[in-house]
Amino acid sequence: MFEAKVTIQLKKGISDPEGANTLKAIHLLGFPKVQIVKTIRTFDLIIDGTDKNQVKKDVEQICQRLLTNPVIHHYEITIEEKK
């Protein structure tokens, strides 16, 4: 069994309206020193399997077909064996 962690961010140059609005709200709350807020999504997947390479391939397919838009997103996958 494996735990796959997928972290998804917007590519450089893509606007992040959620991050921008959150930054404005943080400033309105009285925290003017905060300079940057980025929206990052994380998915944790628990996958039954014995072959780490196959699990990685499956998670890549899930990312490409469902979780991300390759035009605007960059993603990273980490896989650890779960005991």
C-alpha positions in Angstrom: 0.0 0.0 0.0 1.2 3.5 -0.9 0.4 7.1 0.0 0.7 9.5 -2.9 0.7 13.2 -2.2 -0.1 15.5 -5.1 0.7 19.2 -4.8 -0.8 21.4 -7.4 0.1 25.1 -8.1 -0.6 27.6 -10.7 2.3 28.0 -13.3 4.4 31.1 -13.1 2.6 34.0 -14.8 -0.9 32.6 -14.3 -3.0 35.0 -12.2 -4.2 33.7 -8.8 -7.4 35.6 -7.9 -8.0 33.5 -4.8 -4.5 34.2 -3.5 -4.9 37.9 -4.3 -8.2 38.2 -2.5 -6.9 36.3 0.5 -3.9 38.7 0.7 -6.3 41.7 0.7 -8.3 40.1 3.5 -5.2 39.4 5.5 -4.2 43.1 5.1 -7.6 44.2 6.2 -7.3 42.0 9.3 -4.2 44.1 10.3 -1.4 42.0 9.0 0.3 44.3 6.5 3.7 42.5 6.6 2.3 39.5 4.6 3.6 40.0 1.1 2.5 37.0 -1.0 -0.3 34.4 -0.8 -0.4 31.5 -3.2 -3.2 29.0 -3.7 -1.9 25.5 -3.5 -4.0 22.3 -3.5 -2.9 19.1 -2.0 -4.5 15.6 -2.5 -3.5 12.6 -0.5 -4.3 9.3 -2.1 -4.0 5.9 -0.4 -3.4 3.3 -3.1 -3.4 -0.4 -2.8 -0.5 -1.9 -4.7 2.9 -3.5 -4.5 4.7 -1.8 -7.4 5.8 1.8 -6.7 6.5 2.5 -10.4 3.0 1.4 -11.4 1.5 3.5 -8.6 3.4 6.5 -9.8 2.1 5.9 -13.4 -1.4 5.6 -12.1 -1.2 8.8 -10.1 0.3 10.6 -13.2 -2.7 9.5 -15.2 -5.1 10.7 -12.4 -3.3 14.1 -12.4 -3.4 14.5 -16.2 -6.9 13.3 -16.7 -8.7 14.7 -13.6 -6.8 16.8 -11.0 -4.9 19.3 -13.2 -5.2 21.5 -16.2 -1.7 21.2 -17.9 -2.1 24.7 -19.4 -2.2 26.4 -16.1 -1.1 23.9 -13.4 2.3 22.5 -12.3 2.1 19.5 -10.0 4.5 17.4 -8.0 3.9 13.8 -6.8 5.6 12.1 -3.8 4.9 8.5 -3.1 5.8 6.7 0.2 5.2 3.1 1.2 2.5 2.9 3.9 3.1 0.3 6.5 
